[in-house]
């Protein structure tokens, strides 16, 4: 739809492909980047969960209590999980 493309210089190069680029393997490239990003996010999440330490117990339930080792081991005998709001 729409109008015809406006004239543009054909000698211009850009890393993104220039004007109206449609790379042949864009779906595959998008999937590769998506999987790579998911792997990096997963690694950072796991490392963060392993290193998480709270000096004060939360007054209310927070989502990180589901995966934090500090709340799974219950190293404090007086620990009472907070009630949810």
Secondary structure, DSSP 8 states (H G I E B T S, - for coil): ---------TT---TT-STT---TTHHHHHHHHHHHHHHHHHHHHHHHHHH---SS--SS--GGGGT-HHHHHT-STT-------
